[in-house]
Amino acid sequence: MENKVLGYVDYIVFGLSLVISLLIGIYYSRSGGKQRSVEEYLMGNRRITCLPVALSLLVTFQSGISLLGLPVEIYYYGTQIYMGVIGLVIGYTIVAAFIVPVLYPLQITSVYEYMEMRFQSRSVRLVGCVLGLLFTMTYMAVCLFLPGLAMESVTGFPKWASIAVVAVVVVIYTMMGGIKAVVWTDVFQFVVMLTGILTLIIKICSVHGFQEVWNTASDGGRLQFFNLDSDPTSRQTFWAVTIGTITSWIGNALSQSGIQRICATESIAEARKSVIFNLPAAVLYETLMTFLGVAIFAYYAMAGCDLKEAGLIQSSNEIVPYFMMEQLSEIPGLSGLFLACLFSATLSTMSSGLSAISALVWEDLIQPYFQCFSLRQGSFVTKTTGKY
């Protein structure tokens, strides 16, 4: 497969998105209490408003893996997975109605503090913390590696370079600005992600039209929404997708990244709003990603092209980047916009993971055993522990 080359304007657009993220981190390192206390660094003094927290919750769990994977799922297997939005509604309702009222009043920083309270055992808390750290670090590694691998295979953009640049940027703005910088860069990155996805969708619909794209996908058997098959061995069914989404999103809310954001708001009412306001943004994101998958399938179906058989890609992970380069490379800057979109999803997940690691290391492994640290010393420790 011949690599498609990014132009200098694309690199400028991509670089600009990284610079803005850095500037947000610098701003929050110089404003307010200047991240001098653990409470401000990890929890934003519990004064972050509900809307940015809501968007931050969304992009925290929508990594570059989902941006590469969800459209491909629909490209090959259809839209049944989209019915997970029903599970989103149910899952978020459960979290807002039953989980937030229990956990928010405890004013915890580490989610595993609750385990110690519940089971009256520090050992249970430590086991949960260690497992949480291992999961977070493993997931972050995959989120960082996969987009870089996909972009290198399609554009020739070096994998090591994308990993290094993203890692350095996210470490700097997370370390400087704390949870406030993480949340507000998530808001910016959400806008970038939506802009990149919408650009691709508008481009394909401007050529073929929405109705033609939809009809082609329907004729190709990709529009499936209510497969009520009760067979548990079926690949995707309405029941499996709905129930699976409910449990996964409740699990997300109960993760360190989820609880850290929910408890960073100023009241239980704000905490509930942050969960509820997350819902329409999540449904919009899932809808756009689903239609992107439909559009990619329709485009290549109308062209009579199978990407793998034609030797244009080697892995399904390359479908979205290849489609992006084919559609957007003719206009300077648009490929860079989608590159920024893809790595914004990675940045949001990485920064959330780093912040979560800092909170867990401090609250569960250091602070209970070293009471001698002052607030400023604790702030220094939390800024350094999550970065190595």
HELIX and SHEET records of a PDB file:
HELIX    1   1 TYR A    8  ARG A   30  1                                  23    
HELIX    2   2 VAL A   38  MET A   43  1                                   6    
HELIX    3   3 GLY A   44  ARG A   46  5                                   3    
HELIX    4   4 CYS A   50  THR A   60  1                                  11    
HELIX    5   5 GLY A   64  TYR A   77  1                                  14    
HELIX    6   6 THR A   79  MET A   83  5                                   5    
HELIX    7   7 GLY A   84  ILE A   94  1                                  11    
HELIX    8   8 VAL A   95  ILE A   99  3                                   5    
HELIX    9   9 VAL A  100  LEU A  103  1                                   4    
HELIX   10  10 TYR A  104  LEU A  106  5                                   3    
HELIX   11  11 TYR A  112  PHE A  119  1                                   8    
HELIX   12  12 ARG A  122  THR A  155  1                                  34    
HELIX   13  13 LYS A  159  HIS A  208  1                                  50    
HELIX   14  14 PHE A  210  ASP A  219  1                                  10    
HELIX   15  15 PHE A  238  ALA A  253  1                                  16    
HELIX   16  16 GLN A  256  ILE A  262  1                                   7    
HELIX   17  17 ILE A  268  MET A  302  1                                  35    
HELIX   18  18 SER A  316  GLU A  318  5                                   3    
HELIX   19  19 ILE A  319  LEU A  328  1                                  10    
HELIX   20  20 LEU A  334  LEU A  360  1                                  27    
HELIX   21  21 VAL A  361  ILE A  366  3                                   6    
HELIX   22  22 LEU A  375  THR A  385  1                                  11    
END                                                                             
